[in-house]
C-alpha cells in the first residue's frame, strides 16, 4: 500500500492539473478514497469528505482527466441517472464554472463540471452545503487520514 502512496505522490507532484477538494467542507475528515495513475500520470483522485459509509451524509469529490487511450468514468450512484438535471454555476478556484446538478431520491445528489482540462464530479448524500472547490495542496494530509481510517478497521493485536 505504501508503494501505491509513493507512486501517487510522484504523479501528484508532476501533474500540472489541479485535484479539487471542497473549499469549506461541512463534513470531516477529508480522506483519500481512491486514485488511479496510468504510466506514472495521474488520471483520477477521489476525496471523501465525511464518513465512508454511503448511507450517512458524505461528499465524494473526484477529479479526473482523460489520458490518451483511456476512458475513465467515475462511479455514479444507481438512483441518479433518471433524475432531471439542473444547470447551475459553482465556484472553482475563484471562477464561476457551469455545472449540472442532479438530485435523486433519499437525499442523494450528483454534480458534474468541467473546469479546464480536468473533470470534476461531486456526489453525496444529505445536505449539499457550499459547493465551492479549491485545489488540493497537501496530498500527505489526505493520505494520512486514509491510513488512520484503515488502521481503525483492523482489530488490535
MDTraj code that builds the backbone (N, CA, C; nanometers):
import mdtraj as md
import numpy as np

residues = "UNK UNK UNK UNK UNK UNK UNK UNK UNK UNK UNK UNK UNK UNK UNK UNK UNK UNK UNK UNK UNK UNK UNK UNK UNK UNK UNK UNK UNK UNK UNK UNK UNK UNK UNK UNK UNK UNK UNK UNK UNK UNK UNK UNK UNK UNK UNK UNK UNK UNK UNK UNK UNK UNK UNK UNK UNK UNK UNK UNK UNK UNK UNK UNK UNK UNK UNK UNK UNK UNK UNK UNK UNK UNK UNK UNK UNK UNK UNK UNK UNK UNK UNK UNK UNK UNK UNK UNK UNK UNK UNK UNK UNK UNK UNK UNK UNK UNK UNK UNK UNK UNK UNK UNK UNK UNK UNK UNK UNK UNK UNK UNK UNK UNK UNK UNK UNK UNK UNK UNK UNK UNK UNK UNK UNK UNK UNK UNK UNK UNK UNK UNK UNK UNK UNK UNK UNK UNK UNK UNK UNK UNK UNK UNK UNK UNK UNK UNK UNK UNK UNK UNK UNK UNK UNK UNK UNK".split()
xyz = np.array([
    [0.0820, -0.1182, 0.0000],
    [0.0000, 0.0000, 0.0000],
    [0.0878, 0.1266, 0.0000],
    [0.1955, 0.1233, 0.0775],
    [0.2834, 0.2400, 0.0845],
    [0.3482, 0.2689, -0.0503],
    [0.3771, 0.1643, -0.1288],
    [0.4318, 0.1843, -0.2616],
    [0.3309, 0.2594, -0.3493],
    [0.2046, 0.2260, -0.3361],
    [0.0989, 0.2957, -0.4104],
    [0.0895, 0.4429, -0.3709],
    [0.1026, 0.4714, -0.2411],
    [0.1011, 0.6109, -0.1957],
    [0.2202, 0.6872, -0.2524],
    [0.3369, 0.6220, -0.2586],
    [0.4564, 0.6874, -0.3131],
    [0.4380, 0.7169, -0.4628],
    [0.3805, 0.6225, -0.5373],
    [0.3539, 0.6449, -0.6798],
    [0.2543, 0.7593, -0.6981],
    [0.1521, 0.7616, -0.6141],
    [0.0531, 0.8691, -0.6200],
    [0.1196, 1.0036, -0.5915],
    [0.2051, 1.0104, -0.4909],
    [0.2729, 1.1357, -0.4561],
    [0.3586, 1.1859, -0.5724],
    [0.4288, 1.0952, -0.6395],
    [0.5110, 1.1355, -0.7543],
    [0.4224, 1.1881, -0.8680],
    [0.3137, 1.1179, -0.8969],
    [0.2230, 1.1604, -1.0044],
    [0.1560, 1.2932, -0.9695],
    [0.1165, 1.3100, -0.8435],
    [0.0526, 1.4335, -0.7971],
    [0.1489, 1.5516, -0.8133],
    [0.2740, 1.5328, -0.7739],
    [0.3739, 1.6404, -0.7830],
    [0.4048, 1.6774, -0.9281],
    [0.4010, 1.5803, -1.0182],
    [0.4353, 1.6041, -1.1578],
    [0.3175, 1.6548, -1.2414],
    [0.1948, 1.6402, -1.1910],
    [0.0763, 1.6748, -1.2689],
    [0.0524, 1.8252, -1.2666],
    [0.0443, 1.8891, -1.3839],
    [0.0180, 2.0331, -1.3864],
    [-0.1285, 2.0679, -1.3584],
    [-0.2174, 1.9706, -1.3659],
    [-0.3599, 1.9946, -1.3449],
    [-0.3961, 1.9792, -1.1975],
    [-0.4893, 2.0603, -1.1486],
    [-0.5264, 2.0511, -1.0069],
    [-0.6127, 1.9294, -0.9763],
    [-0.6072, 1.8885, -0.8509],
    [-0.7007, 1.7931, -0.7917],
    [-0.7848, 1.8776, -0.6969],
    [-0.9173, 1.8685, -0.7070],
    [-1.0037, 1.9572, -0.6298],
    [-1.0574, 1.8930, -0.5022],
    [-1.0777, 1.9793, -0.4033],
    [-1.1425, 1.9431, -0.2777],
    [-1.2455, 2.0517, -0.2474],
    [-1.3356, 2.0236, -0.1547],
    [-1.4296, 2.1265, -0.1118],
    [-1.3529, 2.2400, -0.0446],
    [-1.3898, 2.3631, -0.0743],
    [-1.3226, 2.4778, -0.0132],
    [-1.3594, 2.4885, 0.1343],
    [-1.4862, 2.4712, 0.1661],
    [-1.5323, 2.4844, 0.3053],
    [-1.6141, 2.3601, 0.3413],
    [-1.5456, 2.2470, 0.3614],
    [-1.6220, 2.1235, 0.3876],
    [-1.6978, 2.1316, 0.5192],
    [-1.8219, 2.0862, 0.5164],
    [-1.9021, 2.0809, 0.6384],
    [-1.8960, 1.9418, 0.7000],
    [-1.8265, 1.8510, 0.6334],
    [-1.8068, 1.7165, 0.6853],
    [-1.6568, 1.6890, 0.6944],
    [-1.6163, 1.6214, 0.7988],
    [-1.4745, 1.5888, 0.8176],
    [-1.4649, 1.4425, 0.8569],
    [-1.3516, 1.3805, 0.8388],
    [-1.2298, 1.4354, 0.7800],
    [-1.2369, 1.4323, 0.6286],
    [-1.1351, 1.4876, 0.5634],
    [-1.1162, 1.4734, 0.4196],
    [-1.0118, 1.3640, 0.4016],
    [-1.0519, 1.2555, 0.3362],
    [-0.9692, 1.1357, 0.3264],
    [-0.9517, 1.0946, 0.1804],
    [-0.8352, 1.0463, 0.1458],
    [-0.8159, 0.9877, 0.0138],
    [-0.9042, 0.8648, 0.0027],
    [-0.9911, 0.8637, -0.0964],
    [-1.0773, 0.7482, -0.1190],
    [-1.0119, 0.6490, -0.2136],
    [-0.9808, 0.6967, -0.3324],
    [-0.9126, 0.6127, -0.4303],
    [-0.8383, 0.7012, -0.5282],
    [-0.7477, 0.6404, -0.6017],
    [-0.6732, 0.7137, -0.7032],
    [-0.6335, 0.6175, -0.8140],
    [-0.6103, 0.6750, -0.9314],
    [-0.5673, 0.5962, -1.0467],
    [-0.4520, 0.6693, -1.1145],
    [-0.3444, 0.5984, -1.1372],
    [-0.2354, 0.6507, -1.2190],
    [-0.2176, 0.5556, -1.3366],
    [-0.1809, 0.6123, -1.4502],
    [-0.1580, 0.5335, -1.5711],
    [-0.0215, 0.5733, -1.6246],
    [0.0694, 0.4778, -1.6298],
    [0.2060, 0.5035, -1.6774],
    [0.2693, 0.6229, -1.6062],
    [0.2475, 0.6325, -1.4769],
    [0.3062, 0.7393, -1.3974],
    [0.2318, 0.8716, -1.4015],
    [0.1242, 0.8800, -1.4816],
    [0.0448, 1.0026, -1.4902],
    [-0.0811, 0.9884, -1.4054],
    [-0.1148, 1.0949, -1.3373],
    [-0.2339, 1.0955, -1.2533],
    [-0.3575, 1.1024, -1.3411],
    [-0.4480, 1.0058, -1.3242],
    [-0.5713, 1.0066, -1.4009],
    [-0.6889, 1.0510, -1.3156],
    [-0.6998, 1.0010, -1.1920],
    [-0.8150, 1.0360, -1.1094],
    [-0.7812, 1.0262, -0.9613],
    [-0.8437, 1.1143, -0.8843],
    [-0.8328, 1.1111, -0.7385],
    [-0.9718, 1.1379, -0.6824],
    [-1.0145, 1.0538, -0.5879],
    [-1.1401, 1.0756, -0.5173],
    [-1.1097, 1.1041, -0.3720],
    [-1.1653, 1.2147, -0.3246],
    [-1.1547, 1.2528, -0.1840],
    [-1.2899, 1.2334, -0.1196],
    [-1.2895, 1.1817, 0.0016],
    [-1.4141, 1.1585, 0.0742],
    [-1.4201, 1.2567, 0.1898],
    [-1.5221, 1.3402, 0.1889],
    [-1.5476, 1.4339, 0.2981],
    [-1.6560, 1.3705, 0.3849],
    [-1.6215, 1.3405, 0.5096],
    [-1.7158, 1.2742, 0.5993],
    [-1.6908, 1.1255, 0.6033],
    [-1.7897, 1.0499, 0.6505],
    [-1.7705, 0.9055, 0.6670],
    [-1.7672, 0.8306, 0.5345],
    [-1.7056, 0.7147, 0.5387],
    [-1.7010, 0.6289, 0.4201],
    [-1.8326, 0.5557, 0.3990],
    [-1.9167, 0.5490, 0.5004],
    [-2.0442, 0.4785, 0.4908],
    [-2.1367, 0.5569, 0.3992],
    [-2.1766, 0.4978, 0.2872],
    [-2.2531, 0.5713, 0.1878],
    [-2.3947, 0.6039, 0.2329],
    [-2.4480, 0.5357, 0.3331],
    [-2.5817, 0.5657, 0.3818],
    [-2.5869, 0.6867, 0.4731],
    [-2.4720, 0.7355, 0.5187],
    [-2.4645, 0.8525, 0.6055],
    [-2.4301, 0.9756, 0.5213],
    [-2.4580, 1.0970, 0.5723],
    [-2.4201, 1.2165, 0.4962],
    [-2.2705, 1.2165, 0.4655],
    [-2.2375, 1.2400, 0.3407],
    [-2.0988, 1.2423, 0.2951],
    [-2.0927, 1.3146, 0.1613],
    [-1.9728, 1.3524, 0.1210],
    [-1.9492, 1.4081, -0.0122],
    [-1.8218, 1.3452, -0.0658],
    [-1.8292, 1.2973, -0.1871],
    [-1.7123, 1.2421, -0.2561],
    [-1.6811, 1.3347, -0.3723],
    [-1.5571, 1.3775, -0.3814],
    [-1.5145, 1.4679, -0.4885],
    [-1.4092, 1.3951, -0.5720],
    [-1.4407, 1.3756, -0.6995],
    [-1.3477, 1.3087, -0.7912],
    [-1.3027, 1.4080, -0.8967],
    [-1.1717, 1.4201, -0.9112],
    [-1.1126, 1.4976, -1.0199],
    [-1.0467, 1.3970, -1.1127],
    [-1.0755, 1.4075, -1.2418],
    [-1.0081, 1.3170, -1.3341],
    [-0.9795, 1.3888, -1.4644],
    [-0.8835, 1.3340, -1.5334],
    [-0.8515, 1.3855, -1.6659],
    [-0.8458, 1.2687, -1.7617],
    [-0.8783, 1.2990, -1.8857],
    [-0.8748, 1.1965, -1.9891],
    [-0.7309, 1.1790, -2.0351],
    [-0.6836, 1.0577, -2.0322],
    [-0.5497, 1.0257, -2.0815],
    [-0.5632, 0.9554, -2.2159],
    [-0.4650, 0.9694, -2.3030],
    [-0.4727, 0.9027, -2.4336],
    [-0.4975, 0.7525, -2.4179],
    [-0.5974, 0.7037, -2.4884],
    [-0.6278, 0.5612, -2.4877],
    [-0.7019, 0.5122, -2.3648],
    [-0.7408, 0.6029, -2.2754],
    [-0.8112, 0.5636, -2.1531],
    [-0.9503, 0.6258, -2.1515],
    [-1.0486, 0.5499, -2.1112],
    [-1.1841, 0.6010, -2.0949],
    [-1.2244, 0.5799, -1.9503],
    [-1.1944, 0.6766, -1.8657],
    [-1.2269, 0.6657, -1.7236],
    [-1.3595, 0.7348, -1.6977],
    [-1.4507, 0.6653, -1.6352],
    [-1.5775, 0.7234, -1.5937],
    [-1.5983, 0.6868, -1.4479],
    [-1.6082, 0.7873, -1.3582],
    [-1.6282, 0.7571, -1.2168],
    [-1.7631, 0.6906, -1.1920],
    [-1.7726, 0.6208, -1.0804],
    [-1.8984, 0.5576, -1.0424],
    [-2.0047, 0.6632, -1.0170],
    [-2.1278, 0.6334, -1.0593],
    [-2.2426, 0.7208, -1.0369],
    [-2.3449, 0.6418, -0.9563],
    [-2.3977, 0.6995, -0.8477],
    [-2.4987, 0.6265, -0.7696],
    [-2.6148, 0.5797, -0.8568],
    [-2.6612, 0.4581, -0.8328],
    [-2.7639, 0.3956, -0.9165],
    [-2.8933, 0.4737, -0.9247],
    [-2.9307, 0.5462, -0.8188],
    [-3.0617, 0.6116, -0.8169],
    [-3.0619, 0.7487, -0.8851],
    [-2.9512, 0.7934, -0.9442],
    [-2.9453, 0.9278, -1.0010],
    [-2.9698, 0.9405, -1.1504],
    [-2.9348, 0.8448, -1.2351],
    [-2.9431, 0.8702, -1.3795],
    [-3.0807, 0.9119, -1.4305],
    [-3.1886, 0.8734, -1.3659],
    [-3.3220, 0.9062, -1.4156],
    [-3.3701, 1.0441, -1.3705],
    [-3.3030, 1.1077, -1.2782],
    [-3.3460, 1.2374, -1.2265],
    [-3.3168, 1.3483, -1.3278],
    [-3.3975, 1.4553, -1.3246],
    [-3.3803, 1.5685, -1.4159],
    [-3.2636, 1.6562, -1.3709],
    [-3.1717, 1.6910, -1.4608],
    [-3.0571, 1.7744, -1.4227],
    [-3.0937, 1.9226, -1.4129],
    [-3.0209, 1.9952, -1.3263],
    [-3.0335, 2.1405, -1.3130],
    [-2.9015, 2.2016, -1.3577],
    [-2.9080, 2.3069, -1.4391],
    [-2.7878, 2.3794, -1.4763],
    [-2.7618, 2.4866, -1.3711],
    [-2.6418, 2.4846, -1.3116],
    [-2.6067, 2.5807, -1.2079],
    [-2.4653, 2.6319, -1.2334],
    [-2.4230, 2.7292, -1.1550],
    [-2.2855, 2.7759, -1.1582],
    [-2.2226, 2.7467, -1.0228],
    [-2.0978, 2.7014, -1.0235],
    [-2.0274, 2.6741, -0.8994],
    [-1.8942, 2.7484, -0.8994],
    [-1.8411, 2.7730, -0.7811],
    [-1.7127, 2.8397, -0.7674],
    [-1.6026, 2.7331, -0.7675],
    [-1.5148, 2.7421, -0.8662],
    [-1.3993, 2.6531, -0.8741],
    [-1.2754, 2.7418, -0.8770],
    [-1.2053, 2.7444, -0.7653],
    [-1.0820, 2.8216, -0.7515],
    [-1.1015, 2.9688, -0.7892],
    [-1.2153, 3.0264, -0.7444],
    [-1.2414, 3.1685, -0.7648],
    [-1.3117, 3.2051, -0.8929],
    [-1.3403, 3.1088, -0.9795],
    [-1.4125, 3.1354, -1.1043],
    [-1.5452, 3.0611, -1.1034],
    [-1.6482, 3.1246, -1.1581],
    [-1.7779, 3.0571, -1.1685],
    [-1.7755, 2.9697, -1.2935],
    [-1.8033, 2.8413, -1.2722],
    [-1.7981, 2.7400, -1.3779],
    [-1.9384, 2.6798, -1.3931],
    [-1.9866, 2.6610, -1.5176],
    [-2.1152, 2.5935, -1.5339],
    [-2.1066, 2.4480, -1.4886],
    [-2.2142, 2.4017, -1.4283],
    [-2.2186, 2.2642, -1.3780],
    [-2.3597, 2.2108, -1.3929],
    [-2.3716, 2.0815, -1.3800],
    [-2.5011, 2.0146, -1.3822],
    [-2.5199, 1.9448, -1.2482],
    [-2.6331, 1.9699, -1.1847],
    [-2.6666, 1.9087, -1.0561],
    [-2.7889, 1.8202, -1.0747],
    [-2.7792, 1.6977, -1.0263],
    [-2.8910, 1.6036, -1.0297],
    [-2.9225, 1.5656, -0.8859],
    [-3.0478, 1.5838, -0.8469],
    [-3.0921, 1.5468, -0.7122],
    [-3.1745, 1.4191, -0.7226],
    [-3.1336, 1.3194, -0.6472],
    [-3.2031, 1.1916, -0.6510],
    [-3.2906, 1.1716, -0.5296],
    [-3.3545, 1.0579, -0.5234],
    [-3.4373, 1.0272, -0.4076],
    [-3.3520, 1.0041, -0.2829],
    [-3.4126, 1.0172, -0.1708],
    [-3.3486, 0.9872, -0.0417],
    [-3.2265, 1.0737, -0.0146],
    [-3.2243, 1.1966, -0.0702],
    [-3.1166, 1.2891, -0.0381],
    [-2.9872, 1.2695, -0.1134],
    [-2.9838, 1.1845, -0.2154],
    [-2.8610, 1.1672, -0.2930],
    [-2.8539, 1.2751, -0.4003],
    [-2.7333, 1.3097, -0.4422],
    [-2.7158, 1.4120, -0.5454],
    [-2.5822, 1.3911, -0.6159],
    [-2.5703, 1.4531, -0.7338],
    [-2.4507, 1.4403, -0.8162],
    [-2.4285, 1.5714, -0.8902],
    [-2.3055, 1.6198, -0.8868],
    [-2.2684, 1.7428, -0.9562],
    [-2.1570, 1.7103, -1.0544],
    [-2.1650, 1.7667, -1.1752],
    [-2.0609, 1.7458, -1.2766],
    [-2.0226, 1.8799, -1.3353],
    [-1.8930, 1.9067, -1.3415],
    [-1.8405, 2.0282, -1.4034],
    [-1.7118, 1.9926, -1.4766],
    [-1.6749, 2.0775, -1.5706],
    [-1.5547, 2.0538, -1.6493],
    [-1.4684, 2.1799, -1.6504],
    [-1.3975, 2.2064, -1.5386],
    [-1.3134, 2.3271, -1.5323],
    [-1.1776, 2.3055, -1.5987],
    [-1.1648, 2.3488, -1.7206],
    [-1.0354, 2.3357, -1.7885],
    [-1.0114, 2.1966, -1.8425],
    [-0.8900, 2.1468, -1.8213],
    [-0.8507, 2.0172, -1.8775],
    [-0.8934, 1.8994, -1.7917],
    [-0.9506, 1.9249, -1.6764],
    [-0.9948, 1.8174, -1.5885],
    [-1.1461, 1.8188, -1.5759],
    [-1.1993, 1.7114, -1.5232],
    [-1.3417, 1.6983, -1.4955],
    [-1.3578, 1.6899, -1.3443],
    [-1.4700, 1.7369, -1.2959],
    [-1.4986, 1.7382, -1.1536],
    [-1.6347, 1.6747, -1.1316],
    [-1.6383, 1.5745, -1.0458],
    [-1.7621, 1.5073, -1.0118],
    [-1.7721, 1.5063, -0.8598],
    [-1.8794, 1.5604, -0.8077],
    [-1.9040, 1.5548, -0.6639],
    [-2.0365, 1.4838, -0.6450],
    [-2.0395, 1.3895, -0.5535],
    [-2.1635, 1.3194, -0.5245],
    [-2.1765, 1.3075, -0.3743],
    [-2.2987, 1.2934, -0.3308],
    [-2.3159, 1.2830, -0.1876],
    [-2.4542, 1.2388, -0.1478],
    [-2.4700, 1.2361, -0.0179],
    [-2.5985, 1.2036, 0.0440],
    [-2.6144, 1.3021, 0.1581],
    [-2.7337, 1.3595, 0.1688],
    [-2.7591, 1.4569, 0.2732],
    [-2.7548, 1.5974, 0.2166],
    [-2.7468, 1.6976, 0.3035],
    [-2.7447, 1.8369, 0.2568],
    [-2.6265, 1.8619, 0.1637],
    [-2.6502, 1.9421, 0.0621],
    [-2.5451, 1.9700, -0.0350],
    [-2.4399, 2.0636, 0.0239],
    [-2.4809, 2.1641, 0.0964],
    [-2.3848, 2.2578, 0.1533],
    [-2.3262, 2.3488, 0.0471],
    [-2.2135, 2.4098, 0.0766],
    [-2.1461, 2.5032, -0.0132],
    [-2.0625, 2.4255, -0.1141],
    [-2.1061, 2.4267, -0.2388],
    [-2.0320, 2.3553, -0.3427],
    [-1.9348, 2.4504, -0.4106],
    [-1.8282, 2.4828, -0.3395],
    [-1.7176, 2.5582, -0.3970],
    [-1.5924, 2.4741, -0.3763],
    [-1.5032, 2.4818, -0.4729],
    [-1.3890, 2.3913, -0.4753],
    [-1.2591, 2.4693, -0.4898],
    [-1.1521, 2.4117, -0.4357],
    [-1.0187, 2.4679, -0.4476],
    [-0.9206, 2.3537, -0.4701],
    [-0.8034, 2.3853, -0.5248],
    [-0.7050, 2.2795, -0.5462],
    [-0.6545, 2.2207, -0.4145],
    [-0.6354, 2.0919, -0.4144],
    [-0.5728, 2.0230, -0.3021],
    [-0.4241, 2.0562, -0.3057],
    [-0.3711, 2.1024, -0.1936],
    [-0.2290, 2.1368, -0.1892],
    [-0.1500, 2.0411, -0.1011],
    [-0.2182, 1.9674, -0.0135],
    [-0.1493, 1.8794, 0.0808],
    [-0.1973, 1.7355, 0.0642],
    [-0.1372, 1.6645, -0.0285],
    [-0.1739, 1.5249, -0.0521],
    [-0.1465, 1.4392, 0.0709],
    [-0.0377, 1.4665, 0.1411],
    [0.0011, 1.3843, 0.2559],
    [-0.1071, 1.3833, 0.3635],
    [-0.1771, 1.4957, 0.3828],
    [-0.2821, 1.5025, 0.4851],
    [-0.3957, 1.4056, 0.4538],
    [-0.4378, 1.3976, 0.3274],
    [-0.5484, 1.3070, 0.2936],
    [-0.5027, 1.1615, 0.2934],
    [-0.3759, 1.1369, 0.2588],
    [-0.3208, 1.0013, 0.2662],
    [-0.3112, 0.9581, 0.4121],
    [-0.2655, 1.0474, 0.4994],
    [-0.2585, 1.0142, 0.6425],
    [-0.3969, 0.9875, 0.7002],
    [-0.4962, 1.0643, 0.6576],
    [-0.6334, 1.0401, 0.7038],
    [-0.6798, 0.9008, 0.6597],
    [-0.6401, 0.8582, 0.5402],
    [-0.6737, 0.7230, 0.4936],
    [-0.6030, 0.6179, 0.5785],
    [-0.4765, 0.6413, 0.6112],
    [-0.4040, 0.5468, 0.6970],
    [-0.4751, 0.5304, 0.8312],
    [-0.5162, 0.6416, 0.8903],
    [-0.5872, 0.6380, 1.0192],
    [-0.7171, 0.5607, 1.0055],
    [-0.7924, 0.5869, 0.8981],
    [-0.9185, 0.5164, 0.8776],
    [-0.8957, 0.3664, 0.8624],
    [-0.8006, 0.3284, 0.7776],
    [-0.7750, 0.1856, 0.7565],
    [-0.7260, 0.1187, 0.8854],
    [-0.6450, 0.1876, 0.9642],
    [-0.5970, 0.1321, 1.0919],
    [-0.7139, 0.1106, 1.1872],
    [-0.8141, 0.1957, 1.1795],
    [-0.9309, 0.1815, 1.2685],
    [-1.0132, 0.0574, 1.2360],
    [-0.9970, 0.0039, 1.1167],
    [-1.0720, -0.1144, 1.0754],
    [-1.0066, -0.2438, 1.1224],
    [-0.8774, -0.2353, 1.1557],
    [-0.8042, -0.3551, 1.1941],
    [-0.8209, -0.3839, 1.3432],
    [-0.8484, -0.5074, 1.3781],
    [-0.8584, -0.5400, 1.5208],
    [-0.7210, -0.5250, 1.5875],
    [-0.7223, -0.4788, 1.7082],
    [-0.5955, -0.4619, 1.7805],
    [-0.5331, -0.5968, 1.8096],
    [-0.4029, -0.6022, 1.7920],
    [-0.3317, -0.7295, 1.8142],
    [-0.2991, -0.7490, 1.9588],
])
top = md.Topology()
chain = top.add_chain()
for i, resn in enumerate(residues, 1):
    res = top.add_residue(resn, chain, resSeq=i)
    for name in ("N", "CA", "C"):
        top.add_atom(name, md.element.get_by_symbol(name[0]), res)
traj = md.Trajectory(xyz[None], top)
